[in-house]
Amino acid sequence: MAKMTKAQMLTALAEKTGYTKKEVASFMDTLAEMAYSEVKKNGEFILPGFGKLIKAHRKARMGVNPATGEKISIPAKTVTKFRLAKAAKEAVL
């Protein structure tokens, strides 16, 4: 089974909501922009029913270069993570 493409998602949402594909695409782009700015500013963005996008800090650690087996130092960094909502987990699983 093939994964749903962005174009297929926009078409399906347009059909189910009665909006045009252009309106749905604009909404999706605005939602993504809002999520990025909220995570950057407040550290998290909650999308009710789906989950939340959070900014997390990873500590520095030691790692191994798989090609040479040499130990390397991996610096600390900030990453984004998505935590799935309990309702979404239950609906899918």
N, C-alpha and C positions, 0 to 999 in steps of 0.2 A: 504494500500500500504506500503510495507516494505522500510526502508531506505537503501540507497546504502552503501554497505560495502567497506572497503578499497580495498579488493581483486577485487570486481566488478568494482570499479573505475579504478583500474590499468588495468584491462582487457579492459574496454571500451576505455580508453585513448590509449592503445597499438593498438587496432583495428583502431581507428580513425587517429592516427598519423603514423602508419607503423613502430613504434619502438617496441622493445621487452618489455615484462613486466618488465624485470630486469632493462632495461634502464629507463623506466618510473618511477619505484620505486626509482631508484638512483636519478633521477631528483627531485622527490617529497621530498625525504629526504634532499637533498641539499638545496632546496627552504625553507624548514622548518628551517634548521640550520641557513641559511642566515637571515631569518626573525627574529629569536630569537636573534641573535648577533646584528643585526641592532637596534632592539628595546632596547636592553640592553645598547648599545653604544650611539645611537642618539635619543632615545625616540620614534621613529616611523619607520614603514616599510610600504611603499605604494605598493600595488599590483594593477596596473592599470586595471580598469574595474570591480574590486571586492570591493576594499575599502582599509582601512589602519588599521594596528595594532598599537596601541599607548600605552605608559606607562603613567599612571595618578596617581596623589597623592590624597588619601582620607584623609580628616581631621579626627581628633579624635572626637568621638561623644558619647552620652549617648544612651544606648539601654535597652531592657527589656528581662530578661530570661523568655522564654515562659512557662517553667515548673513551676517556682516558683513565677513569677510576680515581682521578685526583679530587681531593676535598676542596670545596670552594665555599666562600662566604656569601650568603644571599642577604642583601640588605633589607632593612625594614621598608614597608611600603603600605600605601592605602589602596584597598581594593573595594569593589562593589559586589554585593551578594544579593540573591533573591531568596527570600524565605516564603515558601508556599503556605497559604492559609489552610487551616484545618479543614474547612468546608471543601476546599478544592481537592485536598488529598482524599477525603472521603468520597467525593463525587467521582474521582478518577479510579481509585483503587477499590 
